[in-house]
Amino acid sequence: MKSRLLLSLFLILTLSNCVGVSSKGLFGTGVSVAFDPRSVGTQIDDSIMQKNLSARIILLDKSYFLSVKSKVLDGRIFLTGKVDDPEEKLKLTKLAWETEGVRSVRNDIKIKDKFNLQESAKDLLITSQLRTALVLNKSIKATNYQIDTYQKKVYIYGIAMNADEKELVINEAREILDVRDVIASIILVENLRIQKN
């Protein structure tokens, strides 16, 4: 009980420090405020939802700290990672829906298979190649995207400035050798609830 209280206190103190700009952007959302098409208010709301959800996920099970990732964009929650059984996946979906202010939840969490070093290395290589391709393509704002790869399936989350940019990102992913599938959850700026002026 005491360790759980200490963990809760540590998480609250750690996750509530949202000051400054880091490589992940203001509030740790993965998108720099200067390039993010969301309003500052929406960015703050998303950041609060993200921190709240992350803390509750870790309180549910400490092992989720490394195995489950969440991303919040415009009130939409995206979950990725790996869990041991389908019941855990359902619990995490329920937890995400219980987050105040949530508009939708997309759960791309997979059930764990036996660890395969070769496959994990290939997934890491695919992610790195796509990240590099996005950075080098001047028509794409690479900072607006998060990429996860699992069993050669690429999951892309982010905000595209327009439909052309969205297509460019998806096509860049499809061109990478050994990619089996591309699952894109890319929101267009025009579809955001509140846009930056």
N, C-alpha and C positions, 0 to 999 in steps of 0.2 A: 504494500500500500504506500509506504514511504517512498519507494523508488519510483512508483507511478506518479506521485505528487511532484517529486523532483524533476522527472522527465517532462511533465506538463509545464512546470515553471520554466525549465530550460527552453522548451519549445516556444513558449509565449515570449520570453525575452529575446530569443534568437530571431524568431520570425516577425517580431514587431519592429525591428530596426530597419526601417525602409528609407534611410537617408542616404543621399548621394547617388552618383551614377557609376556603375561598374560596367564590366564587359557585357553583362546581361541587361544593361539598361537600368533606368530608374525603376525602383521597386522590384527588380529581379524578374521582370516579365519576359525577358528574352528579346524585346524589341526596344530600341532606343527611342526615347520620347520625341526627339527631333524628327525622326523618320516615321513614327507611328501615326497612322491616319486616324486613330481613335482620339476622341477628346481626352483631355487630361483627367476629367472627372470619370470617364469610362475606364481609363487606364487604372485609376486608383481603385474603383469598384472591383475591377477584375483582379487586381493585385490582392485586395483584401479577401476576395473569394478564394483565390489561389492559396494564400497563407492559411486561411481557415480550413480549407479542405485538406491541405498537406498535413497540418497538425492533427486533424481528426483521423486521417489515414494511418499516420504513425502511431497514434494512440490505440487504434484498432489492432495493429500488429507491427512491432518494431522492424520485422523483416521486410515490410513494404517500403522502408526508407530507400533501399537500393533497387527493389524489384518493380516498383510501380511509379509511373510518372503521370503528372496531371498538368494540363494547360488550360487556362481560361481566356477566352477571346469573346468580348462583347456579351458576356453572360452565358456563353456556351462552354461547357466543360468537355475536354477531351482526355480520355484515360488510355494509357499504354503501359505495357510491361508484361510480366509473367507471374502467374500464381499457380499454386499446387492443384487446386480442384475447382470445378465450376461453381460450387457454393460460394467460394471466396470472391469470384468474379461478380456474382449477384449481390453480395454484401457491399462491395465497393461501388457498384452501380447505385444501389439504394442510398449509400452514404453521399454520393455525389448529388443525387436528386434532392437530398435533404439540406443542401447548402442554400442559404438564404440568397435570393436574387437569381438563381439559376434559370436559364431559358430552355436549355436542352443539354442532354448528356450523350456523348458518343463513346462507347466502351469498346476499345480495340485491344483489351487485355487478352492475352493468350494463356492457355493452360501449358504448364511446363512439360517439356520432354526431357529426356536424358541430355546432359550437357555434352555438347559437341564443340571442341575447340576450333576445329576447321570451319564449321559453319558460323560460329560466333565471330571468328576473324574475318570471314567473307562479308558478314553483315556490317562489321565495322568499316571494312574497306569500301563497301557500297555507300555507306553514309558519308564517309570522307570524300569520296569522289563526287558525290552529288553536292555536298557543301562547297567544294572547290569550284565546281561548274557554275553554281549559283553566284558565287562571289565574282567570278571572272566575267559573267554575262552582265554587261552594263545596262541591259534593259530590265534587269531584275533587282529589286531591293532585297538582297539576301538576308538582311537583319530581320526581316519580317516573317521568317520561316523557321520552324522547328522540324527536325527530321529524325525519325526513328526507323530502324530496319530490323525485322525479325523474320528469320527463315527466308531471306531474299525478297521479302515483301517490304516495300518502302511506304512508310506512313508520313505524309507531309501535312503540317498544320500551319496556318498563317493567314495573312491578309494580303491580297493582291490589289494593286492600284487600279487594275482594269482586267478585262477578260483576256486580253492578249498576254499580259504578264502571267496570268494563271495558266494558260496553255503552254507558255514557254517553260514554266517550272515543271509541269507534268511531262512535257516532252524531254526535258533534260534528264529527268528520272528514268524515263523509258529507254533512253539511249545508253544507259550504263549496262555493261556486260553482266550477265547472270541475273538481272532483276526479273523476278517472276511476275510481280504485280505492283501497281502503284495505287495506293489508297490515299486520295487527296481530300482533305477537309480544309479547303481554302475559301475564305470569305472574301467577297469583293467589297471594296470601300463603299460602293453605293448601297450595299446591303447592311451596313452598320446602323445601329439605332441612332447614334449621335456621332457626327463626323467632326473632325477638326476643321476649323474655318481656314 
